[in-house]
Amino acid sequence: MLIREVQCRSLLSRSRLADYCINPYIGCQHACIYCYADSYTRRFTEHTEAWGEFVDVKINAPRVLEREVEIKPKGTVFLSSLTDPYQPLEEKYNLTRRLLEILLRHRYPISIQTKSVLVLRDLDLIKRFSDGEVGFTITTLNDEHRRFFEPSSSPVEDRLMALSKFRESGVKTYVFLGPILPHISDQDIDEFLREISRAGADYIYFDRLNLKPGLWVKLENRLKDNEPDLIEEWRRILSESTDYYKSLKARIFKTAGELGLNCIFCF
């Protein structure tokens, strides 16, 4: 694992996900095989290491944010779009926590998305935001599949527990089921929705798997090792016009409606 401490010139970036987004790190230890940030990050860095094998730590991020909040219009801040703000290194560097302290002091609304229960460490801060939410990405209830595709992320059961704790503390919560892994994410979709309902999420986002440059090769290799029978079906679903997502959406709507869950589809 290559870990470098780097200096950044700016931190608050305009975003389509919120008014701004903050990425305290470049790269991510969670090493999710499907992550779109892999190809995007390589366009702007010289990293040649495998995804999950490098992280650049923006060591001066708090100082840069202190300057930017004084000169930029206030808006909702999303943490994070190209990394996980609570990957294991955060326990050492505390960058995300220090950034939250600044945003809280300046009364910025926040939206956090993570696969890590380390976010519970900052519950004391997050619940003090008058406008804040915490979301957990969950692509499957099957923890064996979670280890295949998201090897260094927190176990699914732990994420659901963390979501419940935030909800009990009065923090708005959501789940992001994205990307939908064909015939894996939907294998237990009805039970998935029931678990989310029990955990108390305010709403759920859904997004399909989009193939970025070089991604199919990585996915195919991972499927060969773990789910070889799915290779041809994935190739068909991801490369052709099929009714797969249309029928899945209808199934989700039906069960979510029965449970009173709010669903937002990104496809």
KOLTORLUM-485731 format. One record per residue: residue in one letter; x, y, z of N, C-alpha, C in turn. Coordinates in steps of 0.1 Angstrom, whole numbers, plus 5000, padded with zeros to 4 digits. Layout:
<atoms>
AXYZXYZXYZ ...
</atoms>
This chain:
<atoms>
M500849885000500050005000500950125000 L500750214990501550334989500650454995 I501250515005500550625012501450745011 R500950855006501650975004500951095011 E501651175017501051305022501251415012 V500151475007500351574996499651705000 Q499951804993499351934995498351964984 C497152014988496152054979496052204978 R495652254966495452394965493952444967 S493052344965491652374967490952254972 L489752264978489152154984487652154981 L486952264982485552274979485352274964 S484852164958484652154944483252164940 R482852234930481452234925481052094921 S479852054923479451914920478051914916 R477651804908476251774905475551704916 L476351644925475751574936475151664947 A475851774949475451874959476052004954 D475952114962476552234958478152224956 Y478652154966480052124967480351974970 C481551934967481951804973483351824978 I483751744988485051744993485651594993 N486851584988487551454988488851474995 P488851435008490051455016491251365012 Y490851255005491951165000491851144985 I492951104979492951054965493150904966 G492350824960492450684961491550634973 C491450504974490550444985491050304989 Q491250285002491650155007490550045005 H489350085004488249985003488349894991 A489049944980489349864969488149804962 C487049874961485849814954486149794940 I485849674935486249644921485549724911 Y484349764914483449834904483549984904 C484450044913484450184915484850264903 Y483950364900484150444888485350544891 A485650574903486650664907488050624902 D488250494900489550434896489950504882 S489150494872489450544859489550694860 Y488650764867488650904868489950954875 T490350894886491450934893492750924885 R492850824877494050804869494250904858 R493150974854493251084844493951204850 F493951214863494551334869495751314878 T496151184879497351154887498251064879 E499451044885500350954878500350814884 H499450784892499350654899499250534889 T500050434890499950314882499650194891 E499550214904499250104913497850054911 A497549934915496149884915495249964924 W493949974920493050054928492949984942 G493050064952493050014966494450004971 E495450024963496850004967497550144968 F496850244967497450384969496450474975 V496950564983496150674989497050794990 D496550914985497251034988496451114998 V497051155009496351225020496551375018 K495551445017495551595015495851655029 I497051655033497451685047497051825051 N497051915041496652055044495252085042 A494351985040492952015037492252105047 P492452085060491752175070492052325068 R493352345066493752485064493152545051 V493152465040492552515028491052535029 L490352445036488952465038488652595047 E489452615057489252735065489252865056 R490152865046490252975037489052985028 E488652865023487652865012486252905018 V485952855030484552885036484453035038 E485453115039485453255041485053335028 I485353265016485253345003484253284994 K483753154996482853094987481453104992 P480453104983479053114988478652984996 K477852995006477452875014476652785005 G476752655008476052555001476252415007 T475452315003475552185008476852115003 V477552045013478751985010478651835010 F479051765000478951614999480351555002 L480451465011481651395014481351245012 S481951175002482851224992482451154979 S482951214968482551154955483551064948 L484851084952485851004945486750924955 T486250914968486950844978485950814989 D486350734999485450715011486050805022 P485350895027485850985037486250915050 Y485750785052485950715064486650585061 Q487550585051488350465049489350455061 P489950335062490750305074491750415078 L492450485068493450585071492850705079 E491550725078490850835085491050825100 E491150695105491350675119492650735124 K493650735115494950795119494950945116 Y494450985105494651125101493551225106 N492351175108491251255113490951375104 L491251365091490951475082489451505081 T488651395079487251425077486651485090 R487051435101486551495114486951645115 R488151675112488551815113487851905103 L487551845091486751925081485351945085 L484751845092483451855097483351965108 E484351975116484352075127484352215120 I485052235109485052365102483652385096 L483152285090481752305083480652335093 L480752265105479852285115479852435121 R481152475123481352615128480752715118 H480852685106480352785095478952755091 R478352655097476952625094476652575080 Y477552495075477352445061476452315062 P475452295054474752165054475652055048 I475551935053476451825048475651705044 S476251625035475751495032476951405031 I476951295039478051205040477651075034 Q478551015026478250875020479450795023 T479250675028480450585032480050445032 K481050355032480850215035481450175048 S481750265056482550235069481750275081 V481850195091481250225104482150325112 L483250355107484150455114483350585115 V482450605107481650735107480950755121 L480650645128480050645141480950725151 R482250725149483150805157482750955158 D482151005146481851145145480351175148 L479651075153478251095156478051225165 D478951245174478751355183478751495175 L479551495164479651615156478451625147 I478251515140477251515129475851545134 K475451495146474151525151473951675155 R475051745155474851895158474551975146 F474751915134474351995122472852005121 S472452125118470952155117470452095104 D471352075094470952015081472151925077 G471951795081472951695078472351555076 E472951475068472551345066473751245064 V473451115067474551015065473950905057 G474650865047474250755038475250645038 F474750525037475650405036475350335022 T476450315015476350235003476350085007 I475350015002475149875004474749814991 T475549724985475149664972474649524974 T474749464985474249324988474149295002 L473249215006473149165020474049045023 N474548985012475448875013476848915016 D477348885028478648935031479848865024 E479548745019480548685011480748754997 H479648794991479748884979480349014983 R480049074994480649194998482149184998 R482649075003484149055003484749044989 F483948984980484448964966484649104960 F483649194962483549314954484049434962 E483949434975484349544983485249494995 P486449444991487249365001487549435014 S487749565015488149625027487149715033 S485849695029484749775035484249715047 S483449785055482849725067481749625063 P481549525072480549425069479149485068 V478349425060476949485057476149495070 E476249395079475449405091475849515100 D477149545100477649665108477149795102 R477149805089476649925083475149955087 L474349845086472949865090472849905105 M473649845113473649885127474050035129 A475050075122475450215122474350305117 L473650275107472550355101471550365112 S471150255119470150265130470550355141 K471850355144472350445155472150595151 F472550625139472350765134470850805134 R470050715130468550735129468050765143 E468450675153468050695167468550825173 S469650885167470151005172469551125165 G468551105157467851215150468551255137 V469551185132470151225120469451155108 K469251235098468551185086469551085079 T468950975074469850865068469250815055 Y470150765047469750695035470650585031 V470250505022471050395017471150415002 F472350384997472650394983472950254978 L472050194970472250064964472750094950 G474050104949474750134937476250104937 P476650044927475849994915475149864918 I473949854912473249724912474049624905 L474449514912475249404906474249304902 P474149284888473049194883473149054889 H472049004894471848874899472648854912 I473048964918473748954931472949054940 S472949184936472249274944470749244945 D470149194934468749164934468449024938 Q469448944942469148804946468248804958 D468348904967467548904979466949044980 I466449104969466049244969464949274979 D463949174980462849204989463249205004 E464149105007464749105021465549235023 F466349275013467149395013466349515017 L465149525011464349645013463749635027 R463349515032462849495045463849535056 E465149495053466249525063466449685063 I466349745052466549895052465449955059 S464249905057463049955064463249945079 R463649825084463849805098464949895104 A465949925096467050005100466650155102 G465550185094465050325096465550425086 A466050385074466550475064465350565059 D465650695057464650785053464350765038 Y465350725030465150695016466250605011 I466050554998467050474992467250524978 Y468550534974468950564960469250434953 F468950424941469350304933470050354920 D471150284916471850314904472350194897 R472450194884472850074877474350074876 L474949964872476349944869476650004856 N477550104856477950164843479450134840 L479650084828481050044825481950154821 K482950184829483950284826485050214819 P485950294813487150234805487850134814 G488050014809488849914817488149834827 L486849874830486149814842485749674839 W485349644826484849514823485849404826 V487149434822488249334824488349304838 K488349404847488449374861487249294867 L486049334862484849264867484849114862 E485249094850485248964844486248874852 N487448924855488448854862487848814876 R487148914883486648884896485548774895 L484748784885483648694883484148554881 K485248544873485848414870486248344883 D486748424892487248364905486048324914 N484948394913483948374923482548334918 E482148394906480748364901480948344886 P481648244881481848234867480648214858 D479548154864478348134857477648264853 L478048374860477348504857478048584846 I479148544841479948624832479048654819 E478548554813477748584800476548664803 E475848634814474648714817474948864820 W476048884827476549024829476849094816 R477549024808477949074795476749114787 R475749034787474449054780473749184786 I473649184799472849294805473549424804 L474849424804475649554804475949604790 S475849514780476149554767474949564757 E473849514761472649514752471549584759 S470549614751469249674756468349554761 T468249544774467449434779466349494789 D465449414793464349454802464849434817 Y466049394819466549364832466249474842 Y466749594839466549704849465149754850 K464349744839462949784839462149694848 S462349554847461649464855462049474870 L463349494872463849504886463249634893 K463149744885462649864891461149844895 A460449774886459049744890458849654902 R459749564904459749474916460149554928 I461049644927461449734938460349824942 F459649884932458549974935457449904943 K457149784939456149704945456449684960 T457649624963457949594977458149724985 A458849824979459049944986457750014990 G456750004980455450064983454750004995 E454849864996454249795007454849835020 L456249865020456949905032456950055035 G456450135026456450275028457750335026 L458650275018459950335016460050435005 N460750535006460950634996462150594987 C461850574974462950534965463250634954 I464550654951465050744941465850674932 F465450664919466250594909467150684901 C468350654899469350734891469450674877 F468550594873468550534859467150524854 
</atoms>
